[in-house]
Amino acid sequence: METIVFFKYQGTGNDFVIIDNRELTFDKNNVELIARLCDRKFGIGADGLMLLENHETLDFTMVYYNADGNESSMCGNGGRCLVSFAQFLGIVKEEANFVAIDGFHQAHVLNDGIVSLQMSKVSLVEVFPGHVFTNTGSPHHVQLTDDLDHTDVFTQGRAIRNKLYGKEGANINFVEPQEGNVFKVRTYERGVEGETLSCGTGVTAVALAMHSTKQPPDKEVILLTLGGELKVKYRPTPQGYEDIWLTGPAVQVFKGEIEA
């Protein structure tokens, strides 16, 4: 048995197990172990697991796994939490530059534990009858509802995820516009295969989807998730969207050890 030192972080209720893997001691190919660590009954419990690793020229490398144990696409809230963890370790101060599976990211640590993360450029937002699809580091389906509180996100999200997007799947976001530039969002996440309290790439996709369908009046959007408030700002261009920033809290919950 090996003792694994881990940290638990959350960003608007989107929670993660984080491990300092700069010495490359963690077995990244052990899908069962990663899934067990994320299991809320038999492990630590989390929406995903992240490893912080060294990078030759940047501050660090982000490696992200879904709760099912498989390496996944970009996680916005996870990226913000990993930046906060890097600051905790003394790797960065107020600014971070790192690489994730979708490429280079920059981030700023603001006051009161708020982290602002620059997301990847988005060149394509596809508008279909009844929904919008885009990839903000992870694939996202966005559709409007007028009664979000009573939407069966698990059942409807799972059905859309499998029917429209097959084995690979996509994340399914349900959105209810509020006044002005405010939107309420609930998300069914693939890999977790259930609703999470928040999804960073999801609210980013919602902001761009709403702009592409002429919903928000300005270029900074407030997204209200079950776990709290996030902000997304962006710059539309003829090629899509650039200067996309996801901003919100990133909080260390606790540190622990587990036998594996």
N, C-alpha and C positions, 0 to 999 in steps of 0.2 A: 504493500500500500504506500502511496505517495501523498504527502500533504501539500495541497494547493492553497496558496494564499490568494484571496480574491477581494475585490471591492464591489459594492453594489451602488449603482447610480440610477437616478431617474430624471427624465426631462418631461415635464407635464404628464407624469404618470407612466410614460413609456420607460420600462425599467430594464436594466442591463447588468449582467455579470461582467466585470472587467478584470483582466489579468495582465500584469506587467510581464511581457514575454521577450524582453530585450536580450535575455540570455538563451532564448529559444529552447526552453525546457518543457514547454507544454506540447502534448501530442495532438497536433492539429488534424491528424487523420482519424482520430477516434470519435466517430459520429455519435456512438452510443454515450460516451462520456459527456460530450457537449450537451446532448439532449437531456441527460440525467441532471447535469448542473442547472439547466434551465427549468427543469420540472418543478412545479409548485407543490407537489406532494412528496416526492422522493429526493429532491435536490434543494438548491438554493431558491429557485424560482425567478424567472425573468422572461422578457419577450425576446431576448437575444443575448449572445455572448460576444465580447470583443477582446481582441488581443492588441496591446500596444507594443510595437516592435521598432527596432532601429531602422533608419534610412540613411543612405550614404551621404546625401546632401541636404535633406529636409529635416525637420524636427523629429518626425516619427512616421511610422506606417500604421494604418488602421486595417485590421483584419476583422471582418464581421461574419457572424454565424446566426442564422435563424434559430428559433427555439427547437426546431426539429433536428438540429445538429449539422445542417448542411450550410456551407459557405454561401453567402447571399449577395445580392446587389446592395447598393448604397443605402445607408440608414441615416437620415438627417438628424434626428434626435440623438442617435447613437454617436454620430460625429461630434455633436456639441458636447455630449457627456465625456467623450474621450479627450477633447481639448481641456475640459475642466480637470480631468484626471492628470493630464500631462502637466498642467500648472501645479497641481498638488505634488507631483513628483519633482518639481523644480526644473523640468525640461524646457518649459516656456514661461513667459511672464504674461504680458497683455496681448501678444500676437502669436499665432501659430501658423505654420505652413507644413502640410502633411499630404500624403498620398493615400487614397483609398482605391477600391476596385474600379471606380469610375473615373479615376484620375486625380489631378491636383486640387487641393482645397486650401483656402485661407480662412482664418477665423480670428475674432477679437473677443477677449474676455472683458466684459464691461462691469459696472458696479453691481453689487448685490447678487453675485452668482449668475448673471445673465451672460449667455454666450451667443454671439452672432456668427453664423457660418455661411460662407459663400458656397452656393450650390453650383453644379455644372450648368453650362449653357444648355438651353433647350431650343432645338431647331424646328421641332414639329409638334403641333398641337392639332389633333384630328377631331373635328366636330362632326358627330353623327346625330341622326334623329334620336333624341332622348338622352344622349350622353356624350361625353368628351373623353378622349384617350390621349395620354401623353406619358413620356418617360422623363422623370426628374432625378434620374439615378436609379430608380426602380419604376416598373410599369404601373400606371394608375388609371383606373376607370373612375370617372366623376359623373354623378347624376344628381339632379335636383329633387328635393322632396318638400312638401309643405307641412309635414308633421314629423320632424326628425325624432322627437322624444318617443314617439310610438312606432317608429320604424323597427322592424325585426332585422337588425343588422346581420346577425349571425346567419339566419336562414336565407335571407335575400342575398347577402354578400357571398355566401358559399355557393349558391345556385348560379349567380352571375360569374363568379370566379371560374367555375368548372365548365359551364355551358358555353361561354363566349371565349374563354382563354385556355381551355384544355389543361393538360398535365402541367405545363410550365406555370400557368396561372397569372393573375395580376391582383393588385390590391384594389379593393372596391370602396369608394368614398361616396357617402351620402351627405348632401349639402342643403342647408336651409338658410336662405338670405335673411339677414337682419337689417337694421337701418344703416344707410350709408355704405361704408366699406367693411362691414362686419358680417361674418358668415359663421354659422354653427356647422361643425363637421363631426361625423362619426365614420370610422374606418374598419373594414374587415381586412386583415393582413394575411397574405399567403405566407406559408412557413410557420406562422403562429397558428394558422387555420382557426382564427377566431377574431373577435373584436378586441382591439387594444384601446387604452385610454387616450392615446395620441399617436400620430404618425407624422414625422417631419417631412419626408418626401411627399406624403399624402397631402398635407396642407399646402405645400408648395405647388403641387399639381392643381389643387383646388383654386388657388389664387390665379394661376395662369389660365386655367379653364374658364374661370369667371370673366377674366379680362377678354379672352378670345371670343366669348359670347356676349360681350358688351354689358357685363353686370356691374363691376365695381367702378366708382366714379374717379378714383385716383390710383396711383401706382404703389401704394402701401396698403396692405390688407390685414385686418385683424381676424384671426381664426380662433374660434372658441371650441375647444375640444373637451371631452369629459374630464381630462386631467389638468386643464388650465388653458391659458392664453398664449398663443404664438403670433408672431408678426412675420409677414413676408413682403419684401419690397423687390422691385424688378424694373428693368428698362426694356421696353419693347423695341425691336429693331426690324428692319425688313427681312432679316434672316431668322427671326424668332424672338428669344428673350435672353438678355445678358444681365450681368450685375445682379444676380438673384441672391438675396440674403434671407436666411431663416434665423429668427431671433427669439430667444426664450430662456427660461431657467434650466440649469443643469446642476443637480444636487447630489452630493455624496450621502448615501443613506447609512452604510456601515461597512466595516472591514471584517473579514472572517477567514477561517481556515476550514478546509473540508478534506476528508480522506478519500482518495480515488484509486 
